[in-house]
Structure formats: C-alpha cells, structure tokens
Amino acid sequence: MPKTRGSINRRLASAAGLALAGLLVAASASAQAGPQAASAGQAAAAQSSPQPKRSSKASRYRPDRFAGRARTYYRVVWGVDSLAVKWAESGEVIRFSYHVLDADKAKVLNDKKNEPSLIDPQAGVQLLVPSMENVGQLRQSTPPEDGKSYWVVFSNTGRLVKRGDHVSVVIGTFHADGLVVD
C-alpha cells in the first residue's frame, strides 16, 4: 500500500511531539534534582573525555618536617625543638622560631655575639637580621629559659626567598639545615 503525504506528515509530527515531550520531561527532572544532578551529568560527560592520568593520589597529610634522627639531634645536642621558618609580612621578612628544652645547650642561639644568617641555596642568597635605630636587632637575645619559645627575623628584601624553599639557619656554631619555608 502506498503511503500518502498526509500519513507521513502525521508520523513525523507525532515523532517530533514525542521528542519534545521527552526533552521537557528531562528538563523538568533536572530542574527538580537541582545543581547536583546537573553537575553529576557534567562530571559523567567530563569523565568520558580523555584526561591525563595522575601518577599519585593527593594526600591530606602534611609531610613531617624532620626525620626522627634530626628531631632527636636538635633536642639532644642543641636543646631546642619545634624549629620553624615562616614567610611573614607579605614575604618581606622570614621568621625563624624555636622552642627551648634545655637552656644551657641553647645559649648559643641567643648569644648577641653570634650573627644569625639564613642561607637559601636555591635563590643564592644569605639573609641577615635587620637592625633598627631605636629597637636594635630584630631578634631575642635574652638568656634562654626552659619551656619558652624564641624568634629571629631575617630581612627578605626583594622577596628572593619563597615559600617551599629549603633553607639553612646558622647562628654561631648552630646549623639547622633543610628547613622548609612555610
């Protein structure tokens, strides 16, 4: 039986109507599900496209600042713990801080005769403690006491030392190597 134009047009119209109805149902379901379903659909579409694979998973744990031996070394030999180097004042200064466990061993760190310096081999610089007219050197030089924390500030003019750099702090015979700037 030959099909007439009218029957073909009716079938096309009904197919278009069904397609339109399907789109409307899908759109209303997406609107009711909220942005989570839409983002899930986008995530599924994104997963189907090829992406570079990562070799390691991201970890929420921060690496230990020192190996067990280094921490023990600073405690036993120098009487200090909790060594930290922080990027402060928008990078204009670097703050080195430490906690004293044994005041007799830590005297070297607070001795005014010893000039502290911070060495960054990656940047190729050696930072010194700035001295201000009315204040003097920006460091604590009182005799250390057990259980107290102390600090030294280094001038980072030009912001040559960056966060993440591995630096060394030298104060007289005291050397703390491989400290990470936070």
C-alpha positions in Angstrom: 0.0 0.0 0.0 1.4 3.3 -1.0 1.8 5.8 1.8 0.3 9.3 1.3 1.9 12.5 2.2 -0.6 13.1 4.9 0.2 9.9 6.7 4.0 10.6 6.5 3.5 14.2 7.9 1.3 12.8 10.7 4.0 10.3 11.7 6.8 13.0 11.6 4.6 15.3 13.7 4.0 12.6 16.3 7.7 11.7 16.4 8.6 15.3 16.9 5.9 15.7 19.6 7.3 12.6 21.4 10.9 14.0 21.2 9.8 17.4 22.5 7.9 15.7 25.4 11.0 13.7 26.3 13.1 16.9 26.4 10.5 18.6 28.6 10.4 15.7 31.0 14.2 15.6 31.2 14.5 19.3 31.7 11.9 19.3 34.5 13.6 16.3 36.2 16.9 18.1 36.0 15.4 21.3 37.5 13.8 19.4 40.3 17.0 17.5 41.1 18.9 20.8 41.4 22.5 21.7 40.5 23.9 18.4 42.0 22.3 16.3 39.3 23.4 18.8 36.6 27.0 18.7 37.9 26.9 14.9 38.1 25.8 14.9 34.5 28.6 17.2 33.6 31.1 15.1 35.6 29.9 12.0 33.7 30.4 13.8 30.4 33.8 15.0 31.6 34.9 11.5 32.5 34.1 10.2 29.1 36.6 12.7 27.5 40.3 11.6 27.7 42.2 13.2 30.6 45.8 12.9 31.6 46.2 10.3 34.4 47.9 11.3 37.6 50.6 9.0 38.9 50.0 9.6 42.6 47.0 10.4 44.8 46.7 13.7 46.6 47.2 13.3 50.3 45.7 15.4 53.1 48.6 14.7 55.4 51.5 17.1 55.6 54.9 15.7 55.4 56.9 15.5 58.7 59.3 18.5 58.9 62.1 16.4 60.2 63.2 12.8 60.2 63.3 11.2 63.6 67.0 11.5 63.8 67.1 15.2 63.0 64.5 16.0 65.7 66.4 13.9 68.2 69.7 15.6 67.2 68.3 19.2 67.7 66.8 18.1 71.1 69.9 16.3 72.4 72.7 18.5 71.0 71.2 22.0 71.0 68.3 21.7 73.5 65.7 23.0 71.1 62.6 21.7 69.4 59.8 22.9 67.1 62.1 24.7 64.6 60.0 26.6 62.1 60.7 29.1 59.3 57.8 31.3 58.2 57.2 33.7 55.3 55.8 36.8 57.1 54.8 40.4 56.3 53.9 39.6 52.6 57.3 38.0 52.2 59.4 41.0 53.3 60.7 39.1 56.3 61.4 35.5 57.2 60.7 34.5 60.8 62.7 31.6 62.4 61.3 30.3 65.7 62.3 27.6 68.1 61.3 26.2 71.5 63.9 25.8 74.2 64.0 22.5 76.1 67.5 22.9 77.7 68.6 26.5 78.3 72.3 25.6 78.8 72.5 23.9 75.4 70.5 26.7 73.7 72.7 29.6 74.9 74.5 29.7 71.5 71.2 30.7 69.7 70.5 33.7 71.9 74.1 35.0 72.2 74.5 38.6 71.0 78.0 37.9 69.7 76.8 35.3 67.2 75.4 36.9 64.0 72.4 34.9 62.7 72.1 34.2 58.9 69.6 32.4 56.8 71.0 30.8 53.6 68.9 29.8 50.6 71.0 27.9 48.1 68.1 27.8 45.5 67.9 31.6 45.4 71.6 32.0 46.0 71.2 34.5 48.9 72.2 34.9 52.5 69.7 36.9 54.6 70.8 38.8 57.7 68.9 40.2 60.8 67.9 43.8 60.2 68.9 46.4 62.8 66.6 49.3 63.6 67.7 52.6 65.3 65.5 52.6 68.4 65.0 48.8 68.7 68.3 47.2 67.7 68.5 43.8 66.0 65.1 42.1 65.4 65.9 39.0 67.5 65.6 37.9 71.0 68.9 37.9 72.8 67.9 37.4 76.4 69.3 34.3 78.1 67.1 31.4 77.2 64.7 29.7 79.6 63.4 26.2 79.6 59.9 25.9 78.1 59.9 29.3 76.2 59.8 30.0 72.5 62.2 32.4 70.8 62.4 34.0 67.3 64.7 35.7 64.9 63.6 37.9 62.0 65.5 38.0 58.7 65.1 40.7 56.1 63.9 39.3 52.7 64.1 42.5 50.6 63.1 41.7 47.1 61.3 38.5 48.3 64.1 36.3 47.0 63.3 33.5 49.5 60.0 31.9 48.5 57.6 29.6 50.3 58.6 26.0 49.9 62.3 26.8 49.6 64.7 24.6 51.7 66.9 26.9 53.8 69.6 26.7 56.4 69.8 28.8 59.6 73.3 29.5 61.0 73.8 31.1 64.4 77.4 30.7 65.6 78.1 27.0 65.7 74.4 26.1 65.4 73.4 24.9 62.0 69.8 23.9 61.1 69.8 22.6 57.5 66.9 21.7 55.2 64.2 23.8 56.9 61.2 24.4 54.7 59.8 27.9 54.5 56.1 27.9 55.3 
